[in-house]
Amino acid sequence: MTVRYGIVGLGRMGKRHAENLALRVPGAALVAACSPVAEELAYARDTLQVSGLHERYEDLLARKDVDAVFIVTPNALHPENIVAALRAGKHVFCEKPLGMDVKSCEMVEAEAAKHPRQKAMIGYVRRFDESYEDAYRRVADGQIGTPFLVRAQTTDQNDPSGFFVRFAPQSGGIFVDMSVHDTDLVRWLLGAPKALRVFATGTIAVHEGLRACGDIDNGIAIVEFAGGKSAVIYASRTMPHGHETTTEVIGTTGRLMVGRGGNRNRVEIADASGIRTETTPTFYERFADAFLREAMYFTDCVAHDRTPALTLHDATEATRIAVALRTSLVERRVVDIA
């Protein structure tokens, strides 16, 4: 079975997903694209040879030749976009987060329950990275005993253009927009325990423009889970050298690390300046293979009527923790999670 996709949103990440669906995912065909931006539709037509071009989302959803939609729209639009697709009879893949508040996430979960034959998944791409998959299997197999602490950090290269500063008022803040990857990851690695309470703090180290919307460019979070498990999360948008995603899982008989150092490859350079390696420039280069494997996995679930292991409830819980961290940051207090 060929899964016929329509993609919604062709910005920075949308283009990446569109290229995978059009060119690299076996069993997938990109038949339609939707964007209010003329240049983005021209890209889909001229570069990817997509013939079904739409400015209005409802027109894409009305197409009989679209089996599933890939949603890569601004964060705040995700819940309504997912619900509309489900009601139109489409399978749905949506970039993270599921929503910017818990109520909207739970609303999407409730709607999806009314459409049990349709697949719905949120793009927490690290679960599809080979190194993280290997770490997950080793933890699940008991190779480090019982895991009780995860230290995770996501640090992006500083962008002096101010792109994310302009995006910040709609992003939900650094913990919802950025650290939500880590909140999902730590739950996954710790066996999906219930989050009990959180504390977050941070600073504006570089980008003063964030102050207007109450955001920060460097943040630290502590999450306490049931069963004596914890996580420490660090997020930064100001690293000068490149992107790093690093995770350490500590168990009762050992520990494991994923992504130490953020090396771009295994090349080591030695010259008059010393000995060094190059760093991965952005998150996409780090997880390019995982983004492809993620799309292949979802396509396989649709084609063979399999329920994705990454559930909407997982996505809700990632948002629940991230929103609590945002509240803790703004209100400068420990936040209990109901």
Secondary structure, DSSP 8 states (H G I E B T S, - for coil): --EEEEEE--SHHHHHHHHIIIII-TTEEEEEEE-S-HHHHHHHHHHH---EEESSHHHHHT-TT--EEEE---GGGHHHHHHHHHHTT-EEEEES-S-SSHHHHHHHHHHHHT-TTS-EEEE-GGGGSHHHHHHHHHHHTTTTSSEEEEEEEEEEE--TT-HHHHHHHHH--HHHHTTHHHHHHHHHHTTS--EEEEEEEEE-SS-GGGGGGT--SEEEEEEEEGGGEEEEEEEEEEESS--EEEEEEEESS-EEEESGGGBSSS--EEETTEEE--B--SHHHHHHHHHHHHHHHHHHHHHTT---SS-HHHHHHHHHHHHHHHHHHHHTS-EE--
